[in-house]
Amino acid sequence: MSRLLLNVFVFVIGLIVIAFSVNNRDVVAIDIWPAPFTFDWPVFGVALVGIAIGFVWGAIVAWLGAGRTRQKVRDLARDMESLMREKSFLSQRLAKLEEAEKQATIPPPPADAA
């Protein structure tokens, strides 16, 4: 169900981008100030490149912001692995001690010692 919703959402966004591109075909001059270059681009190209740059910038900021969380997850996974190994070791040790206890039972006292 969520895959269907994602596909519908992407389809709708695609239609919006296509409609925007078709309606904004006028050319605009882009002047990069320190360089002596001027580019003529359609308005939709400038807008879509700006949106793409913003998307990439936001993804980078989100990834960098989640660094501490990823580090905590790695640390917790490492701790869990260590605890699981310790649990396995202690379970084996307990099983050996219980087996040894079964074999080393103390015999009951003699009946005439009372």
MDAnalysis code that builds the backbone (N, CA, C; Angstrom):
import MDAnalysis as mda
import numpy as np

u = mda.Universe.empty(342, n_residues=114, atom_resindex=np.repeat(np.arange(114), 3), trajectory=True)
u.add_TopologyAttr("name", ["N", "CA", "C"] * 114)
u.add_TopologyAttr("resid", np.arange(1, 115))
u.add_TopologyAttr("resname", ["MET", "SER", "ARG", "LEU", "LEU", "LEU", "ASN", "VAL", "PHE", "VAL", "PHE", "VAL", "ILE", "GLY", "LEU", "ILE", "VAL", "ILE", "ALA", "PHE", "SER", "VAL", "ASN", "ASN", "ARG", "ASP", "VAL", "VAL", "ALA", "ILE", "ASP", "ILE", "TRP", "PRO", "ALA", "PRO", "PHE", "THR", "PHE", "ASP", "TRP", "PRO", "VAL", "PHE", "GLY", "VAL", "ALA", "LEU", "VAL", "GLY", "ILE", "ALA", "ILE", "GLY", "PHE", "VAL", "TRP", "GLY", "ALA", "ILE", "VAL", "ALA", "TRP", "LEU", "GLY", "ALA", "GLY", "ARG", "THR", "ARG", "GLN", "LYS", "VAL", "ARG", "ASP", "LEU", "ALA", "ARG", "ASP", "MET", "GLU", "SER", "LEU", "MET", "ARG", "GLU", "LYS", "SER", "PHE", "LEU", "SER", "GLN", "ARG", "LEU", "ALA", "LYS", "LEU", "GLU", "GLU", "ALA", "GLU", "LYS", "GLN", "ALA", "THR", "ILE", "PRO", "PRO", "PRO", "PRO", "ALA", "ASP", "ALA", "ALA"])
u.atoms.positions = np.array([
    [0.822, -1.194, 0.000],
    [0.000, 0.000, 0.000],
    [0.867, 1.260, 0.000],
    [1.922, 1.269, 0.826],
    [2.779, 2.447, 0.881],
    [3.537, 2.629, -0.433],
    [3.868, 1.527, -1.113],
    [4.544, 1.613, -2.412],
    [3.617, 2.265, -3.438],
    [2.338, 1.933, -3.385],
    [1.359, 2.535, -4.287],
    [1.237, 4.035, -4.017],
    [1.169, 4.414, -2.754],
    [1.083, 5.838, -2.421],
    [2.326, 6.591, -2.878],
    [3.483, 5.992, -2.712],
    [4.724, 6.616, -3.176],
    [4.701, 6.809, -4.690],
    [4.268, 5.787, -5.423],
    [4.199, 5.901, -6.882],
    [3.215, 6.982, -7.312],
    [2.067, 7.066, -6.662],
    [1.085, 8.100, -6.988],
    [1.669, 9.476, -6.687],
    [2.334, 9.626, -5.559],
    [2.940, 10.905, -5.183],
    [3.995, 11.328, -6.201],
    [4.873, 10.417, -6.595],
    [5.915, 10.725, -7.579],
    [5.279, 11.081, -8.924],
    [4.234, 10.384, -9.303],
    [3.545, 10.675, -10.556],
    [2.945, 12.080, -10.543],
    [2.302, 12.447, -9.443],
    [1.704, 13.780, -9.326],
    [2.786, 14.859, -9.358],
    [3.877, 14.651, -8.633],
    [4.981, 15.619, -8.649],
    [5.553, 15.729, -10.062],
    [5.688, 14.622, -10.764],
    [6.168, 14.642, -12.151],
    [5.250, 15.457, -13.050],
    [3.946, 15.278, -12.894],
    [2.997, 16.065, -13.688],
    [3.118, 17.556, -13.381],
    [3.299, 17.889, -12.115],
    [3.453, 19.301, -11.738],
    [4.723, 19.885, -12.364],
    [5.811, 19.136, -12.334],
    [7.073, 19.607, -12.925],
    [6.915, 19.783, -14.430],
    [6.256, 18.847, -15.090],
    [6.048, 18.959, -16.539],
    [5.186, 20.171, -16.867],
    [4.108, 20.357, -16.115],
    [3.242, 21.521, -16.356],
    [4.007, 22.823, -16.111],
    [4.810, 22.869, -15.079],
    [5.614, 24.059, -14.784],
    [6.596, 24.324, -15.921],
    [7.233, 23.262, -16.409],
    [8.224, 23.418, -17.478],
    [7.577, 23.908, -18.779],
    [6.420, 23.382, -19.096],
    [5.741, 23.781, -20.328],
    [5.291, 25.239, -20.244],
    [4.844, 25.689, -19.103],
    [4.323, 27.051, -18.954],
    [5.409, 28.100, -18.740],
    [6.649, 27.712, -18.487],
    [7.727, 28.672, -18.211],
    [8.908, 28.434, -19.144],
    [8.648, 28.547, -20.434],
    [9.694, 28.317, -21.425],
    [10.437, 29.584, -21.811],
    [10.082, 30.712, -21.245],
    [10.766, 31.961, -21.585],
    [12.238, 31.874, -21.181],
    [13.071, 32.603, -21.905],
    [14.506, 32.573, -21.664],
    [14.884, 33.734, -20.747],
    [15.771, 33.446, -19.811],
    [16.269, 34.462, -18.892],
    [17.798, 34.434, -18.957],
    [18.414, 35.609, -18.850],
    [19.876, 35.688, -18.893],
    [20.435, 35.534, -17.487],
    [21.363, 34.618, -17.321],
    [22.022, 34.372, -16.042],
    [23.429, 34.953, -16.150],
    [23.732, 35.911, -15.303],
    [25.043, 36.549, -15.301],
    [25.767, 36.147, -14.026],
    [26.878, 35.434, -14.175],
    [27.678, 35.047, -13.020],
    [28.652, 36.192, -12.786],
    [28.414, 36.947, -11.722],
    [29.024, 38.260, -11.520],
    [30.548, 38.313, -11.625],
    [31.321, 37.543, -10.865],
    [32.769, 37.764, -10.980],
    [33.326, 37.296, -12.327],
    [32.665, 36.344, -12.955],
    [33.143, 35.842, -14.247],
    [32.434, 36.610, -15.368],
    [33.072, 36.758, -16.484],
    [32.456, 37.504, -17.584],
    [31.527, 36.646, -18.445],
    [30.870, 35.675, -17.833],
    [30.010, 34.773, -18.598],
    [28.550, 35.132, -18.384],
    [27.761, 34.980, -19.430],
    [26.315, 35.145, -19.356],
    [25.689, 33.953, -20.059],
    [24.755, 33.324, -19.376],
    [24.063, 32.164, -19.940],
    [22.612, 32.520, -20.169],
    [22.059, 32.038, -21.260],
    [20.627, 32.177, -21.516],
    [19.972, 30.830, -21.247],
    [19.140, 30.809, -20.227],
    [18.469, 29.573, -19.827],
    [16.974, 29.813, -19.762],
    [16.196, 28.747, -19.967],
    [14.756, 28.900, -19.756],
    [14.460, 29.033, -18.256],
    [13.372, 29.691, -17.936],
    [13.010, 29.926, -16.530],
    [12.847, 28.608, -15.786],
    [12.213, 27.633, -16.428],
    [12.007, 26.358, -15.728],
    [13.343, 25.684, -15.422],
    [14.354, 25.850, -16.269],
    [15.674, 25.271, -16.005],
    [16.312, 25.877, -14.772],
    [16.208, 27.198, -14.664],
    [16.760, 27.880, -13.491],
    [16.043, 27.422, -12.223],
    [14.721, 27.348, -12.294],
    [13.936, 26.943, -11.115],
    [14.236, 25.498, -10.721],
    [14.277, 24.595, -11.697],
    [14.517, 23.181, -11.376],
    [15.932, 22.946, -10.863],
    [16.913, 23.680, -11.418],
    [18.280, 23.551, -10.907],
    [18.344, 24.078, -9.478],
    [17.660, 25.178, -9.207],
    [17.617, 25.709, -7.836],
    [16.978, 24.732, -6.861],
    [15.901, 24.105, -7.294],
    [15.243, 23.102, -6.440],
    [16.167, 21.910, -6.206],
    [16.849, 21.454, -7.257],
    [17.765, 20.308, -7.116],
    [18.920, 20.636, -6.178],
    [19.477, 21.850, -6.317],
    [20.564, 22.257, -5.422],
    [20.073, 22.317, -3.978],
    [18.876, 22.855, -3.775],
    [18.310, 22.906, -2.427],
    [18.063, 21.522, -1.854],
    [17.603, 20.593, -2.700],
    [17.364, 19.225, -2.248],
    [18.664, 18.563, -1.819],
    [19.703, 18.703, -2.645],
    [21.002, 18.092, -2.317],
    [21.568, 18.730, -1.051],
    [21.480, 20.056, -0.936],
    [21.974, 20.750, 0.247],
    [21.231, 20.257, 1.504],
    [19.929, 20.143, 1.409],
    [19.148, 19.655, 2.549],
    [19.507, 18.225, 2.930],
    [19.755, 17.374, 1.927],
    [20.147, 15.992, 2.213],
    [21.497, 15.947, 2.918],
    [22.428, 16.787, 2.489],
    [23.749, 16.826, 3.132],
    [23.627, 17.301, 4.573],
    [22.854, 18.352, 4.799],
    [22.678, 18.872, 6.160],
    [22.005, 17.835, 7.052],
    [20.990, 17.140, 6.528],
    [20.310, 16.106, 7.318],
    [21.261, 14.955, 7.641],
    [22.072, 14.558, 6.676],
    [23.009, 13.469, 6.899],
    [24.043, 13.847, 7.953],
    [24.579, 15.077, 7.842],
    [25.551, 15.526, 8.838],
    [24.906, 15.679, 10.215],
    [23.667, 16.129, 10.255],
    [22.975, 16.302, 11.531],
    [22.669, 14.991, 12.225],
    [22.556, 13.919, 11.462],
    [22.239, 12.611, 12.047],
    [23.496, 11.827, 12.406],
    [24.654, 12.454, 12.320],
    [25.908, 11.743, 12.599],
    [25.988, 11.198, 14.011],
    [25.559, 12.000, 14.985],
    [25.604, 11.529, 16.376],
    [24.674, 10.334, 16.583],
    [23.519, 10.385, 15.951],
    [22.572, 9.276, 16.088],
    [23.146, 8.004, 15.480],
    [23.755, 8.115, 14.304],
    [24.376, 6.934, 13.697],
    [25.497, 6.392, 14.573],
    [26.281, 7.275, 15.201],
    [27.355, 6.841, 16.097],
    [26.773, 6.109, 17.305],
    [25.677, 6.640, 17.871],
    [25.044, 5.972, 19.009],
    [24.527, 4.596, 18.620],
    [23.953, 4.481, 17.431],
    [23.448, 3.190, 16.968],
    [24.589, 2.195, 16.813],
    [25.711, 2.649, 16.242],
    [26.875, 1.753, 16.115],
    [27.390, 1.318, 17.480],
    [27.462, 2.259, 18.426],
    [27.931, 1.920, 19.772],
    [26.988, 0.934, 20.451],
    [25.681, 1.171, 20.331],
    [24.713, 0.261, 20.946],
    [24.754, -1.123, 20.301],
    [24.944, -1.175, 18.985],
    [25.056, -2.473, 18.313],
    [26.291, -3.218, 18.791],
    [27.400, -2.491, 18.955],
    [28.622, -3.106, 19.464],
    [28.413, -3.616, 20.894],
    [27.765, -2.806, 21.733],
    [27.492, -3.232, 23.106],
    [26.581, -4.449, 23.133],
    [25.552, -4.461, 22.269],
    [24.630, -5.587, 22.232],
    [25.358, -6.858, 21.811],
    [26.236, -6.744, 20.822],
    [27.001, -7.915, 20.382],
    [27.856, -8.455, 21.526],
    [28.487, -7.555, 22.270],
    [29.316, -7.965, 23.398],
    [28.464, -8.641, 24.471],
    [27.307, -8.080, 24.759],
    [26.430, -8.671, 25.768],
    [25.878, -10.025, 25.318],
    [25.605, -10.170, 24.032],
    [25.117, -11.457, 23.531],
    [26.207, -12.528, 23.656],
    [27.463, -12.149, 23.372],
    [28.563, -13.108, 23.544],
    [28.705, -13.483, 25.019],
    [28.605, -12.479, 25.908],
    [28.715, -12.751, 27.339],
    [27.578, -13.643, 27.808],
    [26.368, -13.400, 27.316],
    [25.210, -14.225, 27.686],
    [25.423, -15.664, 27.241],
    [25.925, -15.851, 26.022],
    [26.177, -17.192, 25.515],
    [27.226, -17.899, 26.368],
    [28.296, -17.186, 26.694],
    [29.355, -17.762, 27.530],
    [28.801, -18.152, 28.896],
    [28.023, -17.258, 29.515],
    [27.477, -17.548, 30.843],
    [26.449, -18.676, 30.804],
    [25.668, -18.769, 29.726],
    [24.706, -19.869, 29.598],
    [25.432, -21.210, 29.517],
    [26.517, -21.243, 28.743],
    [27.297, -22.479, 28.652],
    [27.931, -22.827, 29.999],
    [28.444, -21.824, 30.673],
    [29.060, -22.051, 31.984],
    [28.026, -22.555, 32.995],
    [26.826, -21.967, 32.980],
    [25.753, -22.403, 33.880],
    [25.368, -23.849, 33.588],
    [25.273, -24.199, 32.301],
    [24.918, -25.573, 31.948],
    [25.979, -26.548, 32.460],
    [27.253, -26.186, 32.329],
    [28.324, -27.052, 32.838],
    [28.247, -27.184, 34.356],
    [27.988, -26.074, 35.058],
    [27.897, -26.132, 36.522],
    [26.695, -26.946, 36.977],
    [25.563, -26.815, 36.285],
    [24.383, -27.617, 36.647],
    [24.649, -29.096, 36.415],
    [25.344, -29.423, 35.330],
    [25.691, -30.826, 35.065],
    [26.640, -31.349, 36.137],
    [27.614, -30.531, 36.520],
    [28.545, -30.950, 37.566],
    [27.817, -31.115, 38.890],
    [26.834, -30.276, 39.166],
    [26.075, -30.373, 40.414],
    [25.257, -31.662, 40.449],
    [24.709, -32.052, 39.313],
    [23.942, -33.293, 39.259],
    [24.831, -34.502, 39.556],
    [26.061, -34.435, 39.070],
    [26.970, -35.559, 39.258],
    [27.590, -35.570, 40.651],
    [27.688, -34.442, 41.283],
    [28.359, -34.364, 42.579],
    [27.345, -34.172, 43.696],
    [26.333, -34.976, 43.734],
    [25.344, -34.855, 44.807],
    [25.917, -35.454, 46.084],
    [25.546, -34.882, 47.172],
    [26.009, -35.361, 48.480],
    [25.110, -36.528, 48.879],
    [25.731, -37.635, 49.247],
    [24.898, -38.787, 49.626],
    [24.180, -38.494, 50.942],
    [23.029, -39.107, 51.149],
    [22.301, -38.890, 52.412],
    [23.103, -39.492, 53.576],
    [22.910, -38.936, 54.788],
    [23.632, -39.480, 55.949],
    [23.179, -40.904, 56.265],
    [24.029, -41.665, 56.896],
    [23.632, -43.051, 57.233],
    [22.462, -43.043, 58.214],
    [21.627, -44.044, 58.149],
    [20.423, -44.117, 58.974],
    [20.741, -44.377, 60.428],
    [21.838, -45.061, 60.816],
    [22.164, -45.374, 62.209],
    [22.977, -44.289, 62.896],
    [23.244, -43.170, 62.254],
    [24.028, -42.099, 62.870],
    [23.201, -41.220, 63.778],
    [21.958, -41.394, 63.846],
    [21.102, -40.547, 64.643],
    [21.035, -41.005, 66.022],
])
